[in-house]
Amino acid sequence: MSKNDKKGGEKAAGKGKKGGADKDAAGGKAAKGAQSINVRHILCEKHAKKEEALAKLSEGVKFDEVARNYSEDKARQGGSLGWKTKGSLDPKFEEIAFALELSSTTSPKIGEVKTGFGYHIIMVEGRK
């Protein structure tokens, strides 16, 4: 997908600010060396809906299940965007995603970012 594709957070206008994750979340070294990540996200247009999704995650509901119920994009795949290379995602989304620690849908380590498409809750399952 190109940067102009609106699906899955690509070309998400970087007007928002990050929240929930900092650049050192992945311990620095691993995140800086990665050229691609296997990423999932939950996209909500409204802040209140994003907060509901975060509450479900904090209750222990699996990330993919929350994505199917709350995400307004890629919901049928449990929020999976698949493998994305550095430079293929919106810079704000990418900054958060590449800094996250690896995690699983049962115990996600999440980051948040607001873009022109809405509020993203992001997790990373793989890195290479």
C-alpha positions as CSV (number, residue, x, y, z in Angstrom):
1,M,0.0,0.0,0.0
2,S,1.2,3.5,-0.7
3,K,1.4,6.5,1.6
4,N,-1.8,7.8,0.0
5,D,-3.8,4.7,0.8
6,K,-6.2,5.5,3.6
7,K,-6.6,2.0,4.8
8,G,-4.9,0.9,8.0
9,G,-3.3,4.1,9.2
10,E,-1.1,4.6,6.2
11,K,-1.0,8.3,5.3
12,A,-2.7,9.1,8.5
13,A,-2.2,12.9,8.7
14,G,0.3,13.5,11.4
15,K,-1.5,16.3,13.1
16,G,-2.0,14.6,16.4
17,K,0.4,14.0,19.2
18,K,1.6,10.8,20.6
19,G,0.4,9.4,23.9
20,G,1.0,6.2,25.9
21,A,4.4,5.2,24.4
22,D,7.8,6.8,24.5
23,K,10.7,6.2,22.2
24,D,12.5,4.1,24.8
25,A,9.7,1.6,25.2
26,A,11.5,-1.1,23.2
27,G,14.8,-0.6,25.0
28,G,16.2,1.6,22.2
29,K,18.5,-0.8,20.3
30,A,15.9,-3.3,18.9
31,A,13.5,-0.6,17.7
32,K,16.2,1.5,16.0
33,G,17.6,-1.5,14.0
34,A,14.2,-2.8,12.8
35,Q,13.4,-2.2,9.2
36,S,9.9,-3.8,9.3
37,I,7.3,-4.6,11.9
38,N,4.2,-6.8,12.1
39,V,1.7,-4.3,13.5
40,R,-1.9,-4.3,14.6
41,H,-4.1,-1.3,15.4
42,I,-7.5,-0.2,16.6
43,L,-8.7,3.0,14.9
44,C,-11.5,5.0,16.5
45,E,-12.8,8.3,15.1
46,K,-14.0,9.5,18.5
47,H,-11.9,9.9,21.7
48,A,-14.7,8.3,23.8
49,K,-14.7,5.1,21.7
50,K,-10.9,4.9,22.0
51,E,-11.2,5.2,25.7
52,E,-13.8,2.4,25.8
53,A,-11.4,0.2,23.8
54,L,-8.6,1.0,26.2
55,A,-10.8,0.0,29.1
56,K,-11.5,-3.4,27.5
57,L,-7.8,-3.9,26.9
58,S,-7.0,-3.1,30.6
59,E,-9.7,-5.6,31.6
60,G,-7.7,-8.3,29.8
61,V,-9.8,-8.6,26.6
62,K,-7.6,-9.8,23.7
63,F,-6.4,-7.1,21.4
64,D,-7.8,-8.7,18.3
65,E,-11.2,-9.1,19.9
66,V,-11.2,-5.5,20.9
67,A,-10.2,-4.5,17.4
68,R,-13.1,-6.5,15.9
69,N,-15.6,-4.8,18.2
70,Y,-14.2,-1.2,18.3
71,S,-11.9,-0.5,15.3
72,E,-13.4,1.4,12.4
73,D,-10.6,0.0,10.1
74,K,-9.3,-3.5,9.5
75,A,-11.7,-4.8,12.1
76,R,-12.2,-8.2,10.4
77,Q,-8.5,-9.0,10.6
78,G,-8.3,-8.2,14.3
79,G,-6.7,-5.0,13.5
80,S,-3.8,-6.6,11.6
81,L,-1.9,-4.4,9.2
82,G,0.6,-7.2,8.5
83,W,4.3,-6.5,7.9
84,K,5.1,-2.8,7.2
85,T,8.5,-1.4,6.3
86,K,10.0,1.8,7.6
87,G,8.8,4.7,5.5
88,S,5.5,3.0,4.5
89,L,3.4,4.4,7.3
90,D,2.6,7.9,8.4
91,P,5.6,9.3,10.3
92,K,3.6,9.9,13.6
93,F,2.1,6.4,13.5
94,E,5.5,4.9,12.5
95,E,7.3,6.7,15.3
96,I,5.1,5.1,17.9
97,A,4.9,1.7,16.3
98,F,8.6,1.2,15.7
99,A,9.3,2.2,19.4
100,L,6.9,-0.4,20.9
101,E,8.1,-3.6,22.6
102,L,7.0,-6.8,21.0
103,S,3.9,-8.3,22.5
104,S,1.0,-10.6,21.9
105,T,-2.7,-10.1,21.5
106,T,-3.3,-11.7,24.9
107,S,-0.9,-9.4,26.6
108,P,-0.4,-6.3,24.4
109,K,2.0,-3.5,25.0
110,I,0.3,-0.6,23.4
111,G,1.0,2.9,22.1
112,E,-1.4,5.6,21.1
113,V,-1.3,8.3,18.5
114,K,-3.9,10.7,17.1
115,T,-3.9,11.2,13.3
116,G,-6.1,12.8,10.8
117,F,-8.1,9.6,10.7
118,G,-8.7,9.4,14.4
119,Y,-7.2,7.7,17.4
120,H,-5.0,4.7,17.0
121,I,-4.1,2.1,19.6
122,I,-1.1,0.2,18.3
123,M,0.7,-3.0,19.1
124,V,3.6,-4.8,17.5
125,E,3.9,-8.6,17.2
126,G,7.1,-9.0,15.2
127,R,10.2,-7.1,14.1
128,K,12.9,-7.7,11.6
